[in-house]
Amino acid sequence: MATVKDTSKWKFETKQVHIGQENPDAAFGARAVPIYQSTAYVFEDTAQAAGRFALAVGGNIYSRLTNPTQGVLEERIAALEGGAAALAVASGAAALTYTFQALARDGGHIVSQSTIYGGTYNLLKHTLPSFGIHTTFVDTETADFGLAGIEAAIQPNTKAIFVETLGNPNSNVVDFEALAKIAHSHGIVLVVDATFTPPNLINTIEYGVDIVVHSGTKFLNGHGTGLAGLIVEAGKFDWKASGKYPHLVEPNVSYHGVPFADAVGPAAFVTYIRAILLRDTGAAVAPLNAFLLLQGIETLSLRVERHLENTFKVLDYLRTQPKVKAIHHPAFKSEPSHELYKKYFPKGAGSIFTFEYDGNEEETKAFIDRLEIFSLLANVADAKSLVIHPASTTHSQLNEAELKEQYIYPNTVRLSIGIESADDLIADLDQSFKG
Ligand SMILES: Cc1ncc(COP(=O)(O)O)c(C=O)c1O
């Protein structure tokens, strides 16, 4: 499978293995991918209908399972990440939920980095335990970036190690290669949430990651116009040899007795989610949102270049500001994960980061309220610059001790640097600091 790095030179040339879909580009000769705003698909006759339901004949049945616009998005994200197959769903949260459910199921256990998106922390800490999935959180801001702690937390029922490529919100980095070795030596998978690092910056599959999840709502869409989530499967993990995931290997009674690992090989994981979890619980991506992601991906590499150019200008400015007590960005030598950052992100990364305002919570919030160009909202990686106070918003479900564990303080400000003029952004920050 070809891996495409520069999305502005996109050429569609890949095919992935999953329940059959046609490529609408080819069918219509259209350069833009059509939006298939259709719930269901006409069968030629009852034989074809039965064949499709029995998986003997490829093709669409119903948009809760597949949709041609979604299918193109899945092929493109799989190609961009260098994976074997992908599945698009309604949101990043749905992508993570399905991933954890498909791996751990009732009685399973996850080992997760503690410095992650507040919503994912909630899901793992409070919601999934009521479905029998438990998580041990490990601090990766240690001398060995959590490696010993993560290995020590693995139990006989552990099904996955989970980390973010750049932790939300502090943009800390972990050692993907070392974590993949630990995961594989225990017969389990390494899952990364790569939302903060689009595939033109890093392909973690090259370092041994087995499953890559994205909130497509962020960089891939790029304009804050639609939710979507993506699950990309590397296609290299041996589900059979592992012995930890019988539901992916044994015949599935609710799906014609299909043994997914045998039936679809490198697409076993995403096909299991599509055929079982998506079929039964239905967090399907809207065709329009799939189209908006496809459009966003066409400008991804150009936007990311500008996001980073602006980020480094803003960082240079912030480091000179007396009202800035500390900046948490791995590009700084003083940050613990700086060496890992250089190794994994030679092109740079991290247009979302935090700094500590030199003041109390009220003064920090007043600084945020004075900003004019930065939009105060709960999203990141938008073409527009964004700001938020994590402790009282995105991470507000965390108690005081949990916030400290995640290095989020009352004076923490999260910025997401957009693609406007850097001079305008700096002028906005400047007027607010002086305010
Ligand atoms: C790192 C990360 N993962 C997942 C999500 C959830 O994505 P969505 O909002 O698309 O459900 C978010 C949302 O902010 C996020 O920051």
The ligand as a MOL file (V3000), in Angstrom:
LIG
                    3D

  0  0  0     0  0            999 V3000
M  V30 BEGIN CTAB
M  V30 COUNTS 16 16 0 0 0
M  V30 BEGIN ATOM
M  V30 1 C -6.8270 13.9020 21.8200 0
M  V30 2 C -8.3040 13.8010 21.6070 0
M  V30 3 N -8.8510 12.6110 21.3290 0
M  V30 4 C -10.1780 12.4550 21.1320 0
M  V30 5 C -11.0260 13.5310 21.2370 0
M  V30 6 C -12.5080 13.3140 21.0360 0
M  V30 7 O -12.8350 13.6530 19.7310 0
M  V30 8 P -14.3140 14.1320 19.2660 0
M  V30 9 O -14.5180 15.4660 19.8550 0
M  V30 10 O -14.2170 14.1150 17.7760 0
M  V30 11 O -15.2600 13.1390 19.7980 0
M  V30 12 C -10.5090 14.7980 21.5120 0
M  V30 13 C -11.4110 15.9600 21.6170 0
M  V30 14 O -11.0100 17.0420 21.9720 0
M  V30 15 C -9.1140 14.9330 21.7070 0
M  V30 16 O -8.5520 16.1250 22.0000 0
M  V30 END ATOM
M  V30 BEGIN BOND
M  V30 1 1 1 2
M  V30 2 1 2 3
M  V30 3 2 2 15
M  V30 4 2 3 4
M  V30 5 1 4 5
M  V30 6 1 5 6
M  V30 7 2 5 12
M  V30 8 1 6 7
M  V30 9 1 7 8
M  V30 10 2 8 9
M  V30 11 1 8 10
M  V30 12 1 8 11
M  V30 13 1 12 13
M  V30 14 1 12 15
M  V30 15 2 13 14
M  V30 16 1 15 16
M  V30 END BOND
M  V30 END CTAB
M  END
